[in-house]
């Protein structure tokens, strides 16, 4: 079953495409995006999730003429990813077929979209997905965490991370070189990195003990200095943090 993303800035065209894709038994799930920028954010999430993850996308059904970033621009960006989704162009314009296939498009479907023609594009995408060589899934390196930067996956050493800040379902990783946003809840990182010396000091902050420069007490409030940044420690976590720091300095 294919997991699909349909992208079109014209709402009626997008709704029709979603309707036709939902009716195809080879489509397991399909989402819609109203422009290429929204689609790119969704695809970034899919790539972070991995091919077997809950947010994965197998194929993108993509309009060409859209405001801002157009469909060809988005397809070019996708060629820079290690394992991008398949692309099917769905457009009212015949003039871009050569460029589309230069970008390794699976198919080029003209509007108005006929059910039979779209079904053929789905068949081709399903066949390519099923015959693609399977890349062995390796265990993630516990010493690194992947981050997406402008369509490129880079790896940040966990030992370089000074602290982590909660941002809803995301977390911002802070290092001496800069910060990176990843789609992982703070609670997950807390559990994953507890054995690596990370400790929760506040509902919004997770800190690496080795990067704490000072513990400050002022009129009943507790804070820590991490690099040049002072972070508040909640009363709930203050006692545990002091004990951990004392235990660490006693070694």
PALOZA-558835 format. One record per residue (C-alpha): residue number from 1; residue in three letters; x, y, z. Coordinates in steps of 0.02 Angstrom, whole numbers, plus 50000, padded with zeros to 5 digits. Example, Ala and Ser with C-alpha at 12.3 -4.5 7.8 and 13.67 -1.06 7.14 Angstrom:
<sites>
@num 1 residuo Ala c1 50615 c2 49775 c3 50390
@num 2 residuo Ser c1 50684 c2 49947 c3 50357
</sites>
This chain:
<sites>
@num 1 residuo Unk c1 50000 c2 50000 c3 50000
@num 2 residuo Unk c1 50073 c2 50167 c3 49946
@num 3 residuo Unk c1 50082 c2 50316 c3 50063
@num 4 residuo Unk c1 50053 c2 50470 c3 49956
@num 5 residuo Unk c1 50062 c2 50659 c3 49964
@num 6 residuo Unk c1 49962 c2 50765 c3 49839
@num 7 residuo Unk c1 50021 c2 50944 c3 49808
@num 8 residuo Unk c1 49919 c2 51077 c3 49717
@num 9 residuo Unk c1 49887 c2 51260 c3 49756
@num 10 residuo Unk c1 49713 c2 51257 c3 49677
@num 11 residuo Unk c1 49593 c2 51187 c3 49807
@num 12 residuo Unk c1 49467 c2 51107 c3 49686
@num 13 residuo Unk c1 49606 c2 51019 c3 49592
@num 14 residuo Unk c1 49684 c2 50958 c3 49754
@num 15 residuo Unk c1 49519 c2 50892 c3 49820
@num 16 residuo Unk c1 49484 c2 50800 c3 49656
@num 17 residuo Unk c1 49657 c2 50722 c3 49658
@num 18 residuo Unk c1 49637 c2 50669 c3 49840
@num 19 residuo Unk c1 49468 c2 50592 c3 49798
@num 20 residuo Unk c1 49538 c2 50492 c3 49652
@num 21 residuo Unk c1 49689 c2 50432 c3 49749
@num 22 residuo Unk c1 49583 c2 50380 c3 49898
@num 23 residuo Unk c1 49478 c2 50275 c3 49780
@num 24 residuo Unk c1 49629 c2 50177 c3 49718
@num 25 residuo Unk c1 49654 c2 50015 c3 49818
@num 26 residuo Unk c1 49843 c2 50028 c3 49802
@num 27 residuo Unk c1 49844 c2 50191 c3 49901
@num 28 residuo Unk c1 49851 c2 50157 c3 50087
@num 29 residuo Unk c1 49850 c2 50338 c3 50143
@num 30 residuo Unk c1 49856 c2 50509 c3 50059
@num 31 residuo Unk c1 49879 c2 50685 c3 50125
@num 32 residuo Unk c1 49862 c2 50853 c3 50038
@num 33 residuo Unk c1 49973 c2 51007 c3 50034
@num 34 residuo Unk c1 49925 c2 51177 c3 49962
@num 35 residuo Unk c1 50098 c2 51229 c3 49905
@num 36 residuo Unk c1 50276 c2 51165 c3 49881
@num 37 residuo Unk c1 50341 c2 51243 c3 50043
@num 38 residuo Unk c1 50210 c2 51152 c3 50147
@num 39 residuo Unk c1 50248 c2 50993 c3 50050
@num 40 residuo Unk c1 50435 c2 51009 c3 50084
@num 41 residuo Unk c1 50404 c2 51025 c3 50271
@num 42 residuo Unk c1 50298 c2 50868 c3 50264
@num 43 residuo Unk c1 50429 c2 50774 c3 50162
@num 44 residuo Unk c1 50566 c2 50826 c3 50284
@num 45 residuo Unk c1 50462 c2 50749 c3 50423
@num 46 residuo Unk c1 50443 c2 50590 c3 50320
@num 47 residuo Unk c1 50630 c2 50576 c3 50291
@num 48 residuo Unk c1 50666 c2 50601 c3 50476
@num 49 residuo Unk c1 50539 c2 50464 c3 50513
@num 50 residuo Unk c1 50628 c2 50342 c3 50395
@num 51 residuo Unk c1 50554 c2 50224 c3 50264
@num 52 residuo Unk c1 50470 c2 50117 c3 50397
@num 53 residuo Unk c1 50416 c2 50260 c3 50509
@num 54 residuo Unk c1 50238 c2 50322 c3 50540
@num 55 residuo Unk c1 50266 c2 50481 c3 50438
@num 56 residuo Unk c1 50345 c2 50399 c3 50285
@num 57 residuo Unk c1 50292 c2 50449 c3 50107
@num 58 residuo Unk c1 50317 c2 50335 c3 49956
@num 59 residuo Unk c1 50258 c2 50449 c3 49815
@num 60 residuo Unk c1 50218 c2 50633 c3 49787
@num 61 residuo Unk c1 50086 c2 50684 c3 49658
@num 62 residuo Unk c1 50147 c2 50857 c3 49613
@num 63 residuo Unk c1 50077 c2 51006 c3 49518
@num 64 residuo Unk c1 50203 c2 51115 c3 49425
@num 65 residuo Unk c1 50137 c2 51294 c3 49421
@num 66 residuo Unk c1 50123 c2 51355 c3 49600
@num 67 residuo Unk c1 50166 c2 51522 c3 49682
@num 68 residuo Unk c1 50340 c2 51535 c3 49757
@num 69 residuo Unk c1 50428 c2 51369 c3 49748
@num 70 residuo Unk c1 50354 c2 51274 c3 49599
@num 71 residuo Unk c1 50340 c2 51087 c3 49571
@num 72 residuo Unk c1 50500 c2 51074 c3 49468
@num 73 residuo Unk c1 50597 c2 51168 c3 49603
@num 74 residuo Unk c1 50532 c2 51048 c3 49735
@num 75 residuo Unk c1 50577 c2 50896 c3 49629
@num 76 residuo Unk c1 50754 c2 50964 c3 49607
@num 77 residuo Unk c1 50770 c2 50985 c3 49795
@num 78 residuo Unk c1 50714 c2 50805 c3 49820
@num 79 residuo Unk c1 50855 c2 50740 c3 49709
@num 80 residuo Unk c1 50975 c2 50800 c3 49845
@num 81 residuo Unk c1 50902 c2 50681 c3 49975
@num 82 residuo Unk c1 50976 c2 50508 c3 50003
@num 83 residuo Unk c1 50810 c2 50416 c3 49989
@num 84 residuo Unk c1 50676 c2 50534 c3 49919
@num 85 residuo Unk c1 50496 c2 50484 c3 49880
@num 86 residuo Unk c1 50445 c2 50448 c3 49700
@num 87 residuo Unk c1 50372 c2 50594 c3 49602
@num 88 residuo Unk c1 50223 c2 50596 c3 49484
@num 89 residuo Unk c1 50187 c2 50763 c3 49402
@num 90 residuo Unk c1 50003 c2 50809 c3 49382
@num 91 residuo Unk c1 49988 c2 50968 c3 49279
@num 92 residuo Unk c1 49887 c2 51062 c3 49148
@num 93 residuo Unk c1 50046 c2 51104 c3 49051
@num 94 residuo Unk c1 50126 c2 50992 c3 48920
@num 95 residuo Unk c1 50285 c2 51095 c3 48903
@num 96 residuo Unk c1 50382 c2 51028 c3 49051
@num 97 residuo Unk c1 50380 c2 50841 c3 49017
@num 98 residuo Unk c1 50564 c2 50834 c3 48964
@num 99 residuo Unk c1 50620 c2 50926 c3 49121
@num 100 residuo Unk c1 50508 c2 50815 c3 49226
@num 101 residuo Unk c1 50584 c2 50654 c3 49162
@num 102 residuo Unk c1 50759 c2 50727 c3 49177
@num 103 residuo Unk c1 50715 c2 50739 c3 49362
@num 104 residuo Unk c1 50674 c2 50551 c3 49363
@num 105 residuo Unk c1 50485 c2 50575 c3 49375
@num 106 residuo Unk c1 50386 c2 50413 c3 49375
@num 107 residuo Unk c1 50249 c2 50486 c3 49264
@num 108 residuo Unk c1 50178 c2 50646 c3 49192
@num 109 residuo Unk c1 49988 c2 50657 c3 49204
@num 110 residuo Unk c1 49894 c2 50797 c3 49115
@num 111 residuo Unk c1 49742 c2 50886 c3 49184
@num 112 residuo Unk c1 49596 c2 50865 c3 49180
@num 113 residuo Unk c1 49644 c2 50704 c3 49267
@num 114 residuo Unk c1 49561 c2 50546 c3 49204
@num 115 residuo Unk c1 49537 c2 50406 c3 49330
@num 116 residuo Unk c1 49613 c2 50275 c3 49213
@num 117 residuo Unk c1 49766 c2 50381 c3 49177
@num 118 residuo Unk c1 49798 c2 50417 c3 49361
@num 119 residuo Unk c1 49777 c2 50232 c3 49399
@num 120 residuo Unk c1 49917 c2 50195 c3 49275
@num 121 residuo Unk c1 50030 c2 50319 c3 49365
@num 122 residuo Unk c1 49990 c2 50236 c3 49532
@num 123 residuo Unk c1 50029 c2 50065 c3 49455
@num 124 residuo Unk c1 50199 c2 50126 c3 49396
@num 125 residuo Unk c1 50240 c2 50201 c3 49565
@num 126 residuo Unk c1 50188 c2 50042 c3 49656
@num 127 residuo Unk c1 50291 c2 49935 c3 49539
@num 128 residuo Unk c1 50445 c2 50044 c3 49563
@num 129 residuo Unk c1 50424 c2 50046 c3 49750
@num 130 residuo Unk c1 50405 c2 49857 c3 49758
@num 131 residuo Unk c1 50554 c2 49820 c3 49644
@num 132 residuo Unk c1 50673 c2 49948 c3 49721
@num 133 residuo Unk c1 50824 c2 49869 c3 49806
@num 134 residuo Unk c1 50796 c2 49853 c3 49991
@num 135 residuo Unk c1 50923 c2 49952 c3 50091
@num 136 residuo Unk c1 50964 c2 49864 c3 50254
@num 137 residuo Unk c1 50902 c2 49964 c3 50403
@num 138 residuo Unk c1 51043 c2 49985 c3 50526
@num 139 residuo Unk c1 51030 c2 50031 c3 50708
@num 140 residuo Unk c1 51050 c2 50218 c3 50737
@num 141 residuo Unk c1 51221 c2 50271 c3 50799
@num 142 residuo Unk c1 51197 c2 50310 c3 50985
@num 143 residuo Unk c1 51340 c2 50437 c3 50976
@num 144 residuo Unk c1 51258 c2 50543 c3 50841
@num 145 residuo Unk c1 51087 c2 50614 c3 50797
@num 146 residuo Unk c1 51034 c2 50658 c3 50619
@num 147 residuo Unk c1 50970 c2 50834 c3 50583
@num 148 residuo Unk c1 50901 c2 50907 c3 50421
@num 149 residuo Unk c1 50981 c2 51067 c3 50357
@num 150 residuo Unk c1 50916 c2 51135 c3 50192
@num 151 residuo Unk c1 50878 c2 50963 c3 50122
@num 152 residuo Unk c1 51044 c2 50888 c3 50181
@num 153 residuo Unk c1 51055 c2 50764 c3 50325
@num 154 residuo Unk c1 51198 c2 50800 c3 50444
@num 155 residuo Unk c1 51250 c2 50709 c3 50602
@num 156 residuo Unk c1 51276 c2 50799 c3 50767
@num 157 residuo Unk c1 51382 c2 50716 c3 50901
@num 158 residuo Unk c1 51280 c2 50690 c3 51059
@num 159 residuo Unk c1 51434 c2 50738 c3 51163
@num 160 residuo Unk c1 51431 c2 50910 c3 51081
@num 161 residuo Unk c1 51252 c2 50946 c3 51138
@num 162 residuo Unk c1 51252 c2 51060 c3 51290
@num 163 residuo Unk c1 51064 c2 51065 c3 51320
@num 164 residuo Unk c1 50897 c2 51031 c3 51236
@num 165 residuo Unk c1 50745 c2 51144 c3 51235
@num 166 residuo Unk c1 50566 c2 51081 c3 51215
@num 167 residuo Unk c1 50467 c2 51151 c3 51067
@num 168 residuo Unk c1 50302 c2 51054 c3 51071
@num 169 residuo Unk c1 50327 c2 50892 c3 50974
@num 170 residuo Unk c1 50499 c2 50957 c3 50924
@num 171 residuo Unk c1 50660 c2 50986 c3 51020
@num 172 residuo Unk c1 50798 c2 51113 c3 50989
@num 173 residuo Unk c1 50973 c2 51043 c3 51013
@num 174 residuo Unk c1 51101 c2 51172 c3 51071
@num 175 residuo Unk c1 51286 c2 51151 c3 51034
@num 176 residuo Unk c1 51433 c2 51273 c3 51041
@num 177 residuo Unk c1 51422 c2 51284 c3 50850
@num 178 residuo Unk c1 51235 c2 51323 c3 50841
@num 179 residuo Unk c1 51064 c2 51244 c3 50866
@num 180 residuo Unk c1 50960 c2 51117 c3 50769
@num 181 residuo Unk c1 50774 c2 51078 c3 50773
@num 182 residuo Unk c1 50724 c2 50893 c3 50770
@num 183 residuo Unk c1 50551 c2 50814 c3 50774
@num 184 residuo Unk c1 50578 c2 50716 c3 50934
@num 185 residuo Unk c1 50488 c2 50755 c3 51098
@num 186 residuo Unk c1 50598 c2 50807 c3 51244
@num 187 residuo Unk c1 50532 c2 50661 c3 51348
@num 188 residuo Unk c1 50598 c2 50538 c3 51217
@num 189 residuo Unk c1 50772 c2 50616 c3 51220
@num 190 residuo Unk c1 50769 c2 50617 c3 51410
@num 191 residuo Unk c1 50740 c2 50431 c3 51412
@num 192 residuo Unk c1 50863 c2 50396 c3 51272
@num 193 residuo Unk c1 51006 c2 50501 c3 51343
@num 194 residuo Unk c1 50986 c2 50477 c3 51530
@num 195 residuo Unk c1 51131 c2 50353 c3 51533
@num 196 residuo Unk c1 51238 c2 50480 c3 51439
@num 197 residuo Unk c1 51229 c2 50608 c3 51579
@num 198 residuo Unk c1 51079 c2 50712 c3 51525
@num 199 residuo Unk c1 50960 c2 50767 c3 51661
@num 200 residuo Unk c1 50794 c2 50859 c3 51660
@num 201 residuo Unk c1 50807 c2 51025 c3 51753
@num 202 residuo Unk c1 50642 c2 51101 c3 51698
@num 203 residuo Unk c1 50489 c2 51048 c3 51598
@num 204 residuo Unk c1 50568 c2 51140 c3 51450
@num 205 residuo Unk c1 50752 c2 51095 c3 51472
@num 206 residuo Unk c1 50864 c2 50943 c3 51469
@num 207 residuo Unk c1 51048 c2 50976 c3 51510
@num 208 residuo Unk c1 51210 c2 50878 c3 51490
@num 209 residuo Unk c1 51292 c2 50872 c3 51663
@num 210 residuo Unk c1 51467 c2 50884 c3 51588
@num 211 residuo Unk c1 51424 c2 51053 c3 51509
@num 212 residuo Unk c1 51363 c2 51135 c3 51671
@num 213 residuo Unk c1 51490 c2 51267 c3 51719
@num 214 residuo Unk c1 51406 c2 51336 c3 51876
@num 215 residuo Unk c1 51263 c2 51298 c3 51994
@num 216 residuo Unk c1 51190 c2 51462 c3 52059
@num 217 residuo Unk c1 51081 c2 51489 c3 52212
@num 218 residuo Unk c1 50995 c2 51659 c3 52231
@num 219 residuo Unk c1 50854 c2 51697 c3 52353
@num 220 residuo Unk c1 50786 c2 51522 c3 52346
@num 221 residuo Unk c1 50798 c2 51504 c3 52156
@num 222 residuo Unk c1 50918 c2 51384 c3 52071
@num 223 residuo Unk c1 50996 c2 51404 c3 51900
@num 224 residuo Unk c1 51140 c2 51330 c3 51801
@num 225 residuo Unk c1 51265 c2 51409 c3 51683
@num 226 residuo Unk c1 51285 c2 51312 c3 51522
@num 227 residuo Unk c1 51411 c2 51399 c3 51411
@num 228 residuo Unk c1 51357 c2 51581 c3 51414
@num 229 residuo Unk c1 51174 c2 51539 c3 51447
@num 230 residuo Unk c1 51091 c2 51536 c3 51617
@num 231 residuo Unk c1 50948 c2 51411 c3 51632
@num 232 residuo Unk c1 50819 c2 51405 c3 51771
@num 233 residuo Unk c1 50803 c2 51246 c3 51873
@num 234 residuo Unk c1 50629 c2 51204 c3 51936
@num 235 residuo Unk c1 50602 c2 51163 c3 52120
@num 236 residuo Unk c1 50546 c2 50989 c3 52070
@num 237 residuo Unk c1 50715 c2 50950 c3 51991
@num 238 residuo Unk c1 50834 c2 51054 c3 52099
@num 239 residuo Unk c1 50872 c2 50923 c3 52232
@num 240 residuo Unk c1 50906 c2 50783 c3 52107
@num 241 residuo Unk c1 51020 c2 50898 c3 52005
@num 242 residuo Unk c1 51123 c2 50950 c3 52157
@num 243 residuo Unk c1 51146 c2 50768 c3 52208
@num 244 residuo Unk c1 51200 c2 50719 c3 52033
@num 245 residuo Unk c1 51325 c2 50861 c3 52023
@num 246 residuo Unk c1 51397 c2 50820 c3 52195
@num 247 residuo Unk c1 51411 c2 50638 c3 52148
@num 248 residuo Unk c1 51498 c2 50687 c3 51987
@num 249 residuo Unk c1 51627 c2 50801 c3 52070
@num 250 residuo Unk c1 51662 c2 50668 c3 52205
@num 251 residuo Unk c1 51723 c2 50545 c3 52074
</sites>
